[in-house]
Amino acid sequence: AGFSFQPGEIAKICLAIFFAAYLVEQRDNLALAGRRILGLQLPRLRDFSPILVAWGVAIVVLVFQRDLGTSLLFFGFFVAMLYVATERVSWVLIGLFLFAAAAVAAFFLFGHVAARVDIWINALDPEVYARSPGGSGQVVQGLFGMASGGLMGTGWGHGYPHLVPYAYS
């Protein structure tokens, strides 16, 4: 009927509900317990397991869906909720470390992640731009489209969608 369904959208809602319920029940354990090292309150191992599970879910999404953005969204959402519930910077630092480790591993293990990083870094390189399939043409045209709008944009209906080959997608 002209609609599509992506299970990831339902997963986002279910994960938000799960995270909220878990954090309400475990807030005190997550906020107060643990060792203090170099000024950071580190969690106990048993309290650390939920962040490892959330990280594992994000990695599974990355591997099977080949979608680093959704993986980062799931994990980042959990870390942000964890910080709001506990007000502990150590959780954010641990989350950033785990994400960085997974991103580096994904870069070396999965060709599509390495290709996206190459497109991001070398978007204007003619070899990368003309690569077929998967060149940086769409990215560069999108950048040109945004640049032609200036800092404040051109206004509603006055943009340059013709600069982007697949503006409708």
DRENPAKE-405842 format. One record per residue (C-alpha): x, y, z. Coordinates in steps of 0.1 Angstrom, whole numbers, padded with zeros to 4 digits, always signed. Layout:
XYZ
...
***
This chain:
+0000+0000+0000
+0030+0023-0005
+0043+0019+0030
+0074+0001+0042
+0082-0013+0076
+0116-0014+0093
+0119-0035+0124
+0146-0011+0137
+0119+0015+0143
+0100-0008+0167
+0134-0018+0183
+0141+0019+0190
+0109+0023+0210
+0113-0010+0228
+0149-0003+0237
+0139+0032+0251
+0112+0015+0273
+0136-0012+0284
+0164+0013+0292
+0140+0036+0312
+0127+0006+0332
+0162-0008+0339
+0176+0026+0349
+0147+0033+0373
+0153+0000+0391
+0191+0002+0391
+0198+0039+0394
+0213+0038+0429
+0235+0008+0422
+0248+0024+0390
+0254+0058+0406
+0269+0049+0439
+0288+0017+0437
+0323+0011+0424
+0359+0020+0427
+0374+0055+0423
+0404+0056+0399
+0420+0088+0387
+0390+0108+0398
+0365+0087+0380
+0340+0065+0398
+0341+0032+0378
+0312+0008+0380
+0313-0027+0396
+0316-0055+0370
+0280-0067+0376
+0267-0031+0371
+0289-0028+0340
+0273-0057+0323
+0242-0038+0310
+0264-0014+0290
+0282-0044+0276
+0249-0059+0265
+0238-0027+0249
+0272-0025+0232
+0268-0061+0220
+0233-0053+0206
+0248-0023+0188
+0276-0045+0173
+0250-0071+0162
+0231-0044+0144
+0263-0032+0128
+0273-0067+0116
+0239-0079+0104
+0223-0047+0092
+0256-0031+0079
+0244+0001+0095
+0269+0020+0116
+0245+0049+0121
+0217+0029+0137
+0243+0010+0158
+0257+0043+0171
+0221+0056+0177
+0212+0026+0198
+0243+0026+0219
+0245+0064+0222
+0209+0065+0233
+0216+0040+0261
+0248+0059+0272
+0229+0092+0272
+0201+0077+0293
+0226+0061+0316
+0243+0095+0322
+0210+0113+0328
+0200+0086+0353
+0233+0085+0372
+0250+0119+0365
+0283+0100+0363
+0308+0111+0336
+0326+0078+0339
+0297+0061+0320
+0301+0085+0291
+0338+0080+0290
+0334+0042+0291
+0307+0045+0264
+0330+0066+0242
+0359+0041+0246
+0337+0011+0237
+0323+0029+0207
+0358+0039+0195
+0370+0003+0199
+0341-0010+0179
+0345+0016+0152
+0382+0008+0147
+0374-0029+0146
+0346-0023+0121
+0370-0002+0099
+0395-0031+0097
+0370-0060+0096
+0343-0047+0072
+0351-0033+0038
+0319-0012+0036
+0329+0007+0067
+0364+0013+0054
+0349+0025+0021
+0326+0050+0039
+0355+0064+0059
+0374+0068+0027
+0345+0086+0011
+0342+0109+0042
+0379+0117+0042
+0386+0119+0005
+0353+0129-0010
+0368+0153-0035
+0395+0129-0048
+0386+0122-0084
+0393+0085-0080
+0369+0082-0050
+0343+0105-0066
+0341+0083-0098
+0343+0049-0080
+0315+0027-0092
+0296+0015-0073
+0299+0035-0041
+0317+0067-0051
+0315+0099-0032
+0294+0117-0060
+0262+0118-0039
+0281+0132-0008
+0299+0159-0029
+0267+0169-0046
+0250+0172-0013
+0278+0193+0001
+0276+0216-0029
+0238+0218-0025
+0242+0228+0012
+0270+0253+0003
+0249+0270-0023
+0222+0277+0004
+0247+0296+0026
+0246+0298+0063
+0209+0305+0067
+0196+0286+0036
+0177+0299+0007
+0142+0297+0022
+0113+0274+0018
+0110+0262-0018
+0140+0282-0030
+0167+0255-0027
+0187+0237-0053
+0175+0201-0053
+0188+0196-0088
+0223+0196-0075
+0217+0163-0057
+0211+0134-0081
+0187+0116-0058
+0172+0144-0037
+0139+0125-0034
+0155+0095-0018
***
